[in-house]
Amino acid sequence: MQGKGTDTITIRVVPKAKRQEVKELGEGVYKVWVSAAPDKGKANKAVIKAMADFLGVSKARLKIIRGHNSRDKVLEVQGF
């Protein structure tokens, strides 16, 4: 990730996991485990919360820009 402004990160989601966890796999690539099921956007909301906590930013600064219905997603991070 770069400096202040808008940046993107790539994540691989594991829904319905037994644990909530975020691990960085490489520069700008993360794996996110969430306990929420991929039902009616519940897993996407859990991913936003988990990534916001991990990055130390508010949820409002994160947005899924690609992969809403996929395990592979691209998030936009504003002001990081």
C-alpha distances in whole Angstrom, upper triangle without the diagonal:
4,7,10,10,9,6,7,7,11,13,17,19,22,25,28,27,29,26,23,20,16,15,12,13,11,7,6,10,12,16,17,21,23,26,27,28,27,30,30,26,26,24,21,22,22,18,17,19,17,14,15,16,14,11,14,14,17,17,18,14,14,15,16,16,17,19,21,24,22,21,18,16,13,12,11,9,11,11,8
4,7,8,8,7,9,11,14,17,20,23,26,28,31,30,32,29,26,23,19,19,15,17,14,10,10,13,16,19,21,24,26,30,30,32,30,33,32,29,29,27,24,24,24,21,19,21,20,17,17,19,17,13,15,15,18,19,19,15,15,17,18,18,20,22,24,27,25,24,21,19,16,14,12,10,11,10,7
4,6,8,8,12,13,17,19,23,25,28,30,33,32,34,31,27,25,21,21,18,20,17,14,13,17,18,22,23,26,28,31,31,33,32,34,34,30,30,28,25,25,25,22,20,22,21,18,17,19,17,13,15,14,17,18,18,14,15,18,20,20,22,24,26,29,28,27,24,21,18,16,13,11,10,8,6
4,7,8,12,14,18,20,24,26,29,30,33,33,34,31,28,25,22,22,20,22,20,17,15,18,20,23,24,27,28,31,31,33,32,34,32,29,29,28,25,24,25,22,19,21,21,17,16,18,17,14,14,12,15,17,16,12,14,16,19,19,21,24,25,29,28,27,25,22,18,16,13,10,8,5,5
4,7,10,13,17,19,23,25,28,29,33,32,34,31,28,26,23,23,21,23,21,17,15,18,20,23,23,27,27,31,30,32,30,32,30,27,28,26,23,23,24,21,18,20,21,17,16,19,18,15,15,13,15,16,14,11,12,14,16,16,19,22,23,27,26,26,23,20,16,14,10,8,6,5,6
4,7,10,14,16,20,22,25,26,30,30,32,29,26,24,21,21,19,21,19,16,13,16,17,20,21,24,25,28,27,29,27,29,27,24,25,23,20,20,21,19,16,18,19,15,15,18,17,14,15,13,14,14,13,9,10,11,13,12,15,18,19,23,22,22,20,16,13,10,7,6,4,6,7
4,7,10,13,17,19,23,24,28,27,30,27,24,22,18,18,16,17,15,12,9,12,14,17,18,22,23,26,26,27,25,27,26,23,24,22,19,19,20,17,15,17,17,14,14,17,16,13,15,13,15,15,14,11,10,11,12,11,13,16,18,21,20,20,17,14,10,8,6,5,7,8,7
4,7,10,14,16,19,21,25,24,27,25,22,20,16,16,14,15,13,11,8,10,11,14,15,19,20,24,23,24,22,24,24,20,21,19,16,17,18,15,13,16,16,12,13,16,15,13,16,14,15,15,15,11,9,9,9,9,10,13,15,18,17,16,13,10,7,5,4,6,9,11,10
4,7,10,13,16,18,22,21,24,22,19,16,13,13,10,11,10,9,5,6,8,11,12,16,17,21,21,22,20,23,23,19,20,17,15,16,16,13,12,15,14,10,12,15,13,11,15,14,16,15,16,13,10,10,10,10,11,12,14,17,15,14,11,8,6,5,7,8,11,13,11
4,7,10,14,16,20,19,22,20,18,15,12,12,10,10,10,9,6,5,6,9,10,14,16,19,19,20,18,21,22,18,19,16,14,16,16,12,13,15,14,11,14,16,14,14,17,17,18,16,18,15,12,12,10,10,9,10,13,14,12,11,7,6,5,6,9,11,14,17,15
4,6,10,12,16,15,18,17,14,12,9,10,9,9,11,11,8,6,5,5,7,10,12,16,16,17,15,18,19,16,16,13,11,14,13,9,11,13,12,10,13,15,13,13,17,17,18,16,18,16,13,12,10,12,10,10,12,13,10,8,6,5,6,8,11,12,16,19,17
4,7,10,13,13,16,15,13,12,10,10,10,10,12,14,11,8,6,5,6,9,11,14,14,15,13,17,18,16,16,12,12,14,13,10,13,15,13,12,15,17,15,16,19,19,20,18,20,19,16,15,12,14,12,10,12,12,9,6,5,6,9,11,14,16,20,22,20
4,6,10,10,13,12,11,10,9,11,12,12,15,17,14,11,9,6,5,6,7,10,11,11,10,14,16,13,12,9,9,12,10,8,11,13,11,11,15,16,14,16,19,19,20,17,20,19,15,15,12,15,13,10,11,11,8,5,6,8,11,12,16,17,21,23,21
4,7,6,10,10,9,10,10,12,14,14,17,19,17,14,11,8,6,5,6,8,9,9,10,13,16,14,13,9,11,13,11,10,13,14,12,13,17,17,16,18,21,22,22,19,22,22,19,18,16,18,16,13,14,13,10,7,9,11,14,16,19,20,24,26,25
4,5,9,10,9,11,12,15,17,18,21,22,20,17,14,11,8,6,5,6,6,6,6,10,13,11,10,6,9,11,9,9,13,14,12,14,17,17,17,20,22,22,22,19,22,22,19,18,16,18,17,14,13,12,11,8,11,13,16,17,20,21,25,27,26
4,7,9,9,12,14,17,19,20,24,26,23,20,17,14,11,8,6,4,5,5,8,10,14,13,10,8,12,13,11,12,15,15,14,16,19,19,19,22,24,24,24,21,24,25,21,21,19,22,21,17,16,15,14,12,15,16,20,20,23,24,28,30,29
4,5,7,9,12,14,17,18,22,24,22,19,16,12,10,6,5,5,8,9,11,14,17,16,13,10,14,15,12,12,16,15,13,16,18,18,17,20,22,23,23,21,24,25,22,22,20,23,22,19,18,17,16,13,16,17,20,20,24,24,28,30,28
4,7,10,13,15,19,20,23,26,24,21,18,14,12,8,8,6,10,11,14,17,20,18,15,13,16,17,13,14,18,17,14,17,20,18,18,21,23,24,25,23,26,27,24,25,23,26,25,22,22,21,19,17,19,20,23,23,26,27,30,32,30
4,6,10,12,16,18,21,23,22,19,15,12,10,6,6,6,10,13,15,18,20,18,15,13,16,16,12,13,16,14,11,14,17,15,14,18,19,21,22,20,24,24,22,23,22,25,24,22,21,21,20,16,19,19,22,21,24,24,27,29,26
4,7,10,14,16,19,21,19,17,13,11,8,5,5,6,9,12,14,17,19,17,14,11,13,13,9,9,12,10,8,11,13,11,11,15,16,17,18,16,20,20,18,19,19,22,22,20,19,19,18,15,17,17,19,18,21,20,23,25,23
4,7,10,13,16,17,16,14,10,8,6,5,7,9,12,15,16,19,21,18,16,13,14,14,11,10,12,11,7,9,12,10,9,12,14,16,17,16,20,20,17,19,18,21,21,19,19,20,18,15,16,16,18,17,19,19,22,23,21
4,7,10,12,14,12,10,7,6,5,6,9,12,14,17,17,20,22,19,17,14,14,14,11,9,11,11,7,7,10,9,7,10,13,14,16,15,19,18,15,17,16,19,19,18,18,19,17,14,14,14,15,14,17,16,19,20,18
4,6,9,11,11,9,6,5,7,9,12,15,17,19,20,23,25,22,20,17,17,18,15,12,14,14,11,10,13,12,9,11,14,16,19,18,21,20,17,19,18,20,20,19,20,21,19,15,14,15,15,15,18,17,20,21,18
4,6,7,8,6,4,6,9,12,15,18,20,22,22,25,26,23,22,19,18,19,17,14,15,16,13,11,14,14,10,11,14,16,19,19,21,19,17,18,18,19,19,19,20,22,19,16,14,14,14,14,16,15,19,20,16
4,7,8,6,5,7,10,13,17,20,22,23,22,26,28,24,24,20,20,21,19,16,18,19,16,14,17,17,14,14,18,20,22,22,24,22,19,20,19,20,19,19,21,22,19,15,14,14,14,15,18,18,21,22,19
4,6,5,7,10,13,16,20,23,25,26,25,29,30,26,26,23,21,23,22,18,19,20,18,15,18,18,15,15,18,20,22,22,24,21,19,20,19,20,19,19,22,23,20,17,15,15,14,15,17,17,20,21,17
4,6,8,12,15,18,21,25,26,27,26,29,30,27,27,23,22,23,22,18,19,20,18,15,17,18,15,13,17,18,21,21,23,19,18,19,18,19,18,19,22,24,21,19,16,15,14,14,15,14,17,18,14
4,7,10,13,16,19,23,23,24,23,26,27,23,23,20,18,20,19,15,15,17,15,12,14,16,13,11,15,15,18,18,19,16,14,15,14,15,15,16,18,21,18,16,13,12,10,10,11,11,14,15,12
4,7,10,14,16,20,21,22,21,24,25,22,22,18,17,19,18,14,15,17,14,12,15,16,13,13,17,17,19,18,20,18,15,16,14,15,14,14,17,18,16,13,10,10,9,10,13,13,17,18,15
4,6,10,13,17,18,19,18,22,23,19,19,16,15,16,15,11,13,14,11,9,13,13,11,11,15,16,18,17,19,17,14,15,14,15,15,14,16,17,15,12,10,10,10,11,13,13,17,19,16
4,7,10,14,15,16,16,19,21,18,17,14,13,15,13,10,13,14,11,10,14,14,12,13,17,18,19,18,20,19,16,16,15,17,16,14,16,16,13,10,9,10,12,12,16,16,20,22,19
4,6,10,11,13,13,17,18,15,14,10,11,12,10,7,10,11,8,8,12,12,10,12,15,16,17,15,18,18,15,15,14,16,16,14,14,15,13,10,10,10,12,12,15,16,19,21,19
4,7,9,11,12,15,18,15,13,10,11,12,9,8,12,12,9,10,14,13,12,15,17,19,19,17,20,20,17,18,16,19,18,16,16,16,14,11,12,13,15,15,19,19,22,24,22
4,6,8,10,13,15,12,10,7,9,10,6,7,10,10,8,10,13,13,13,16,17,18,18,16,19,19,17,17,16,19,18,16,15,15,14,11,14,14,16,16,19,19,22,25,23
4,7,10,12,14,13,10,8,11,11,8,10,13,12,11,14,16,15,16,19,20,21,20,18,21,22,19,20,18,22,21,18,17,16,16,14,16,17,20,19,22,23,26,28,26
4,7,8,10,9,6,5,9,9,7,9,12,11,11,14,16,16,17,20,21,21,20,17,20,21,18,18,16,20,19,17,14,14,14,13,16,16,19,18,21,22,25,27,26
4,5,9,8,6,5,9,10,9,11,14,14,14,17,19,19,20,23,24,24,23,19,22,23,20,19,17,20,19,16,13,12,12,12,15,16,19,19,22,24,26,29,28
4,7,6,6,5,7,10,10,11,13,15,15,17,19,20,21,22,24,24,22,19,21,22,19,17,14,17,15,12,10,8,9,9,13,13,16,17,20,22,25,28,27
4,6,6,7,9,10,11,13,15,16,17,19,21,22,23,25,26,25,23,20,21,23,20,18,16,18,17,14,11,10,12,13,16,16,19,19,22,24,26,30,29
4,6,8,9,10,12,13,14,16,18,19,20,22,23,25,26,24,22,18,19,21,19,17,15,17,16,14,11,10,13,14,17,16,19,19,21,23,25,28,29
4,6,5,6,9,10,11,13,14,15,17,19,20,21,22,21,19,15,16,18,15,13,11,14,14,12,8,9,11,12,14,13,15,15,17,19,21,25,25
4,5,5,6,9,10,11,12,14,15,17,18,20,21,20,18,14,16,18,16,14,13,16,16,14,11,11,13,13,16,15,17,16,19,20,22,25,25
4,5,5,6,9,10,10,12,14,15,16,18,20,19,18,14,17,18,15,13,12,15,14,12,10,10,11,10,12,12,14,14,17,18,21,24,23
4,5,5,6,9,10,11,12,14,15,16,18,17,15,12,14,14,11,10,8,11,11,10,7,9,10,10,11,9,11,11,13,15,18,21,20
4,5,5,6,9,10,11,12,14,15,16,15,13,9,11,13,11,10,10,13,14,13,11,12,14,13,15,13,14,12,14,15,17,20,20
4,5,5,6,9,10,11,12,14,15,15,13,10,13,15,12,12,12,16,16,15,13,14,14,13,15,13,15,13,16,16,18,21,20
4,5,5,6,8,10,10,12,14,13,13,10,13,13,10,10,9,13,13,12,11,13,12,11,11,10,11,10,13,13,16,19,17
4,6,5,6,9,10,10,12,10,9,6,9,9,7,7,8,12,13,13,12,14,14,13,14,11,11,9,10,10,13,16,15
4,6,5,6,9,10,10,10,8,6,10,11,9,11,12,16,17,17,15,17,17,16,17,14,15,12,14,13,15,17,16
4,6,5,6,9,10,10,11,9,13,13,11,13,13,17,17,17,16,18,17,15,15,14,14,12,14,13,16,18,16
4,5,5,6,8,8,9,8,11,10,8,10,11,14,15,15,15,18,17,15,14,12,12,9,11,10,13,14,13
4,5,5,6,5,6,5,9,8,7,10,12,15,17,18,17,20,19,18,17,15,14,11,11,9,11,12,11
4,6,5,7,8,8,12,12,11,14,16,19,21,21,20,22,22,20,19,17,17,14,15,13,15,15,13
4,6,8,10,11,14,13,12,15,16,19,20,20,20,22,21,19,18,16,16,13,15,12,15,15,13
4,6,9,10,13,11,10,13,15,18,19,20,20,23,22,20,19,16,15,12,12,10,12,12,9
4,7,9,12,10,11,15,17,20,22,23,22,25,25,23,22,19,18,15,15,11,12,12,10
4,7,8,7,8,12,15,17,20,21,21,24,24,22,21,18,17,13,12,9,9,9,8
4,5,6,7,11,14,17,20,21,20,23,23,22,22,19,17,13,13,10,10,10,11
4,5,5,8,11,14,17,18,16,19,20,19,19,16,15,11,11,9,10,12,12
4,6,8,11,13,17,18,17,20,21,21,21,17,16,12,11,9,9,11,12
4,7,10,12,16,18,17,20,21,21,19,16,14,10,8,6,5,7,9
4,7,9,12,14,13,17,17,17,16,12,10,7,6,5,7,10,10
4,6,9,11,10,14,15,15,14,10,9,5,5,7,9,12,13
4,6,7,7,10,11,12,11,7,6,5,6,9,12,15,15
4,7,8,11,12,13,11,8,6,6,6,10,12,16,16
4,6,9,9,10,8,6,5,7,9,13,15,19,19
4,5,5,7,6,4,7,9,12,15,18,22,21
4,6,8,9,7,9,10,13,16,18,22,22
4,7,9,9,12,13,16,19,22,26,25
4,5,7,10,13,16,19,22,25,25
4,6,10,12,16,18,22,25,24
4,7,10,14,16,20,23,21
4,6,10,13,16,19,18
4,7,10,13,16,15
4,6,10,13,12
4,6,10,10
4,7,6
4,6
4
